[in-house]
Amino acid sequence: MMEEFIGMLNDIIWSNALIVLCLGTGLYFSFCTRFLQVRHFKEMFRLLFDGKSTDSGVSSFQALAMSLAGRVGTGNISGVATAIAFGGPGALFWMWMVAFLGASTAFVEATLAQIYKEKHLGQFRGGPAFYIERGLGVKWFAVLFAITTIISTGLLLPGVQVNSIAEGMQNAFQTDTLYCGIGVATLFAAIIFGGVKRIAKFTEYIVPFMALGYIAIAIFILIIDFQEIPRLFLLIIKSAFNMEAGFGAVFGLAIQWGVKRGIYSNEAGQGTAPHIAAAANVSHPTKQGLVQSFSVYIDTLLVCSATGFMILITGKYNVVNPEVVGNFLVEGVPGLSEGPAYTQAAMDTVMPGLGAYFVAIALFFFAFTTIIAYYYMAETNISYLTRNSNSTVFIYVLKIVMVFVILYGATNQSQLAWSIGDVGVGLMAWFNIIAIILLQKPALKALKDYEKQKSEGKDPVFNPEDIGVNNAHIWNTIKREEE
């Protein structure tokens, strides 16, 4: 009954309307910003190392690492495998489209988070709930988003991540899922009880290491089979536009699953990354907006593509017959379920005896850092709801609850875990995209202000009054502190 109920919710939340909304919003913001994801690509890279960590906020690079911890997770391994299983190779192309268009959406939501951030218990806090209340002036909507986010990131989404860790470890090392859950929960508790600074330090060192290592292995595999690369890209493009006869039956699913898993992976528009973007200590909101746009590229165009290429170059998948979609044929073994097991089996064909271990270890780092990021997002929304009182007790309860969620998620069924996670992602995406469409002007004005100051040879500094933005009082406080 639970699976049927969750399935019904997913059908409603993830209808074609949300897919059109996500792609349409990204396209709309791309035109509004004159395709900043292309124009400011060099500036994005330069800004990665702008800003320094202070007692109130983290550096731009730390914010990037924390946001990548949220973006780069099980969706980059299990999610890509699932998208290809149900949507064919063309799903990877639609994930790329979501990333390209979503980079503009990520800019808008991150810039808004910076504009309307606040200081709570001495630290910068922000996100959709904050900019919905301060920018739109709709308190009930902000509270609704905050509650939804706490439930999604604190209860629903961590289960997907730890479930993939447990499954990957079991496939590679025959580790009992319960013991894996206990290990993950223990390490999780050791980090989150150290506070935001410990989270920032942990992700600052772990995330670049795990992402670069994973991409390096993918490049190595592509070099080994470099003669297959042209065929690989042709296969992806053809199946994405229904030009490959064998994948005609799943053409519509290619778009649906590509967009769904693209959003799940890079989180552009979902409303999760703005929580972390607000924590950055920068002189202008646009700076962090551009950095967050770049993080979408890293997540999908690099990490997700690495997984997709490693799977597709083996040619050991079966989505031709719609009756067996989701049942993989790897090395002649039918019935292998979608998720990390598929990626591990595909990797073993190019790294005999090592593929399963490599994927399991990579999945651990990817998914674990995402769970850490989820905690920070849930904590930020608790801070929002209790910012006029002491939130210490509520945050402590969140930590304890998430430890038990991790233990439960490790032993939960994979299909149910993914379905529950999809509900959380979908709800947040609906609420946040509606909010940023209604509240786009401050972000677009901030971009123009940044470009104007840059053209004058200045290092842009933000003054909300210059662009007619109200309720961004924190920037006046920051200015006074600097003086």
N, C-alpha and C positions, 0 to 999 in steps of 0.2 A: 504493500500500500504506500509506503514511504517513497519507493522508487517511482510509482505511478504519479503521485502528487508532485514530486520534484520535476518529473518529466513534463507534466502539464504546465507548471510554472515556467519552465524553460521555453516551451512552445510559445507561450504568451510574451515573455520578456524578449526572447531572441527571435521575434518574428522578422519578416523582411523590412518592417518599418525601422527597426534599430539599425539594420545593416545600411539602409539608405541614409539614415540620419548620420551615422558615423562617417561614411564616405562623403556624403553631401556637405557635412560641416567642415571636414578637412579640405575639400575643394573650395568651399566658400572662403575660409580663412586664408587659403593659399592665394586667392585672387586679392583679398583685402590687404594682405601684407606684401603683395607683389612678389609672391613666391620667395619669401625670406629664406626658406630652407635651401634655396640655390644661391641667392644673392649674398647671404651672410655666412656661407659655409666656412670660409677662412676665418671670419670673426668668431664663429662658434668654437673653433679649435683653439684660437688665441685665448679666449675667455676661460678655458678649462682651468687655467692656473691663476686666475684673477681672484683677488680677495683673500683675506687671511682669517683664520679661526680666532674668535674672541670668546669671552665668557658668555656672551649672549648668543652668538651664532657660529656656524661652521664655515669653513672656506668653500669656495666654488667647487674645488676638486672633491672635497669630502661630500658635498651635497650631490655631486655627480655620482660618486661611488655609492652613496646611500640610495639614490634613485635607481641606479643600475642594479643594486641589490634587490630592489622591488621588481624591476622590469625583467632582469635576467633570472629566470627560475625554471621550474619544471616545464613551463610552456615552451621553452627553447629546445627542449629535448622530447619529452613525452607529447607536448602539444603539437609540435611540428609533425611527429610521427602520426598522430591522430588525424591531423588535417590532411595529410597525404593519403591515409587509409580511406577516409570517407569522401575526400574530394579529388583525389588523384594528384598527380604532379603539378597541375595548374593551380592548386591551392597555394603553392609557394609564391607564385606570381602575385596573387591577390594579397598575400601577406606583405609583399614588397609595396604594393599600392597603398595599403593601410599605413605603412611606415612613412612613405613619402608624403602623403597627404596629412597623415597624423602629426608630422613634425610641426606643422603650423598650428594644429590644435594644441599640441603640447606647449608651444610657445605662449599661446593666449592664456591657458590655465595657470602656467607657472608664473607668468608676469602678474596676473591678477593676485595670485597667492602672495607675491612679494609686496605688491601695492597695499594690500589690506591686512598684512600680518600684524600681530600684536606681540607684546612681551608678557609672558606668564611665568612666574617663579624664576625670573631672571633670564629666561631663554625665549628666543623668537619662536612663535607658533603661528601657524596659518594653514590655509587649505580652503576647499570649497565652502565649508560651513561658515568660515570667517568672511569670505568675500560675498557670499550670498546675503548674509546679514548686513554687512557694512556697505556693500555696493548696491544690492537690490533693495535692501531695507525690508526683507521678508523674513522675519524671525522664525515663523513656524516651518518654513521650507528649510532653513538652515538647521534647525533642530532635527527635522526629519532626516536630512542627509547625514548629520552627525551620528544619529542612532543607527541608521542603515550601515554606515561605515564601520562603526564599532562591532556590529553583528557580523558584517562581511569579513573584515580583516582580523577580527579577534576570534571569531567562531567558525566561519565557513571556509575561508580561503586557506588557512594554514593546513587544514586536513588534506588538501590536494597536494601540497608540497611535500609533507612528511610521508604521505602514502606513496608517492613516487620514489622517495628516498628508500623507504622500506622495501618496496618491490624491486628496485634496482639492486640493492644490497643482497636481497634474497636470491635473485637470479645469478648474481656473480659469486657471492661468498657463502650462499646457503645460510645466511644469518636469519634467525627467527625475527619476524616483524615486531614482536613485542619487545625483544631486547634492543632492537634498533630504535624503537620509539623511546625507550628509557634513556638510551645514550643521547639521542637528539634533544630530548627534554632537559636532560642534565646540563648539556652544553648551552642550550638556549637560556636556561635560568642563570647560569654563570655570567652571561653577557648582559642580559637585560637588567639584572639587579645592579649593574654598574652604572646605569644612567645613559643619557644621550651621548655624552662624550665618548664613552667606551664603545657604543654602537658605531659612532663616526670613525673612531680609530680602527675598529675591527674591519669595517667595510672598506676603508681607505687602502688597506694593505691586501685584503683577500680578493676583492672584486677584480682589480686589474690583473692580478695573477691568474685567476681562474678563467677570465674571458680570453686573455691573450694565449694561454696554454691550449685552450679548446680550439681556438681559431687556427693556431699553429698546426695542430694535429690534422685539422680539416684540410689545410693547404698542402700538407705532406701527402695526404691521401689523393688529393686532386693531381698533384705532381706525378704520382705513381701511374695514374690513369689519365694523363693529360690529353691523350688522343680522344677520350670520351667526352671532353668538356663541350665541344660544339654540339654534339648530339644531346647532351644534357640540357643545355639552354633551349635548344629547338623543341625538345620534348615538353619542357615547362611552358613555353609560349604557346605551342600548339594546343596542349590540353587546357590551357587557361581560356582559350577562345574557341573551344569546340572544333578545332581543326584536326584533332587526332581521333580517328574513328573509334579506337578502342575505349576512349574515355567519354564518348558522347553521352552515355547513360548517367554520368556523374557531373556533367558540365555545371548545372545549377548548384550542385553541392560544392564544387570547387570554389565558387564565389562565397557561398555561405560559410563553409568551414575555413576558408582562407581569411575572411574578415573576422570571424569569431575568434579563431586562434591568434590572429594578428593583434586584435585588441587585447586579448588575454595576455599576450606576451609583452608587447611594448607599452600597453596601458595608456596610450594617447587618448585623452578624452574621458578616461575612466574616472579620474578624480583622485587617484592615489598619489601620484608623483607630486602634485602641488603641495602636499603636506610637508614633504622634504625640501622642496624648492624654497618654501618660506623660511626655512631655518638658515639659509645661506646669508653670510655677511657680505653684502655687495653695496656699491654706491648708487646703483641704478637698477630697478626691477628688470629692465630689458636684458641685462647681462645674464641673469639666471634663467630668463626665458629662452635665450639662445642656447645656453648650455643644456637645458632640458630638451630642446629640439635635437641637439646632437646626440643625446643619449638614446633617442628613438632609433637613430641610424645604427648606433652600435648594437643595440638589442636585436633588431630585425635584419638589417642588411648584412650584418656580419655574423652574429651568433646563430640566429635562426637559419640563415642561408647555409652556414657550416653544417648544421644538422641535416638539412634537406639535401644538400649535395652528397653527404656521406651515405644517406639512405638511397638516394636515386641512382648514384653511380654504380651501386651493386646490382641494380636491376632485379632485386629479389623481393618484389612486392606484387600484390594482386588486387587491383581494384577494377579490373575489366568487367567482370560479371557483377551487376548490381546485387545479385543474390548473395554474393560472398564478400561484399564490401565490409571491411573491418576484420576479415580473416586473412592473415598474411601467409604467404608462401615463401619462407626463408629456408634456403638449402633443402627444399623438398619437404619441409615439415609444415603441414597445414594446421590451421586453427590457432595460430599464435596470436594472442590478444594484442590490441593496440596499446601503445604506451612505451615505457622504457624497455620492455622485453624485445620489442620490435627493433628499436634502435640498437640495442645490444647485439641482437642476432645479425643485423645488417653490418655492424662494425666488425663482427667476428669474421666476416667474409673477406675483409681487407686487412684485418689485424688478427690473424688466427691465434686463438688462445689468450688474446689481450683485450679485444674489443669490449667484452662484457665488463671487465674490471675497470677499464678507462671510463666508460659511460657511467658506471655506478659511482665512481669517485667524483667525476665532473658533476653528476646530478646532485650529489650530496652538497657540494659547495654552492651550486646554483640555487637549489631549493632552500637550503638552510639560511643563506643570506636574505632570501626573499621573506622567510618567516620572520627574521629580525626586522626587516623593513615594515612588514605588516603590523608588528607590535608597535613600532613607532607611530604609525598612522592611527591605530586604535587609541594609543595614549594621547595623541594630539587632539582627537575629538572628545576624549574625556576631559582634557584640559579646557576645551571650548565650552562644554556643558557646565563645568564647575569652576570657570575662571573667576567668579565672584566669591568663591569659597575655597576651602582647602580640598584639593583633589588627591592628596597623598593616599588616603584610604582606598579610594576607587581605583587608582593606578595599581596599588598593591594587589587588589582583588583581580584586576585584569591579568597581572603576571601569573597568579596562581591558576586562574581559569585556563589561560593559554597553555600552561604546562600540561594540564589534563586533556586539552583539545589535541595536543600533539600526540599524547599516548593513545588516545582513541583513534586519531586519524591514521596512525601507523598500521593498525589492525583492521581498518575499515575496508569495504569493497571499493576497488578502483573506480568502477563505473559510477557508483553513487557519490564518491568523493568528487569526481569531476563535475557531475551534474549539480551538486550543491555549490561548488565553486562558481559554476556558470551563472547560477541565480544571483550570487553576490556581485559578480562583475557586471552583469546586465543591469541590475537595479542602480548601481552607482553610476554606470555610464548614462543611463536615461536621465537621472537627476542632474548630473554634472553638465552634460552637453546642453540641456535646456538652459541651465544657469549661465554658462559662458556665452551662449548665443545672445541672451538678454543683456549680458554685462560685458560685451566686447569692446565698447568704446574706450574705456580707460586703458586697456592693453594696447589698442591700436594707437592711441594718442601717445602712450609711453614710448612706443617704437619710433614714431615720428620725432619725438623730443630727443631720443637717443641718437638717431641719425643726424639730426640738426646739429647737436653738440659735437658729434664726431666730425662732421664736415667743417666745423669751425676749429678743429684741431684740439679739442678739449677731451679730457677724460670725463665722460658724462657723470653728472651728479643729479640725483632726482629731487625735485621740489614739486609736490603734488599740486600746489597752487598755480604753478606755471601752465599746467594743462587742464586746469579747472576740475580737479578731482577732489571730492570731499571725503571725510571719514577715513583718511589715511594718516591719522595723527602720529603714528609711530615714527614717520619720517621727520617730523618736526622735532621729536624727542631725540632721534639719532643725531640730527644736526646740532642740537644744543649740547649733546654729550661730546661731540667731536670738537666743538668750539671751546 
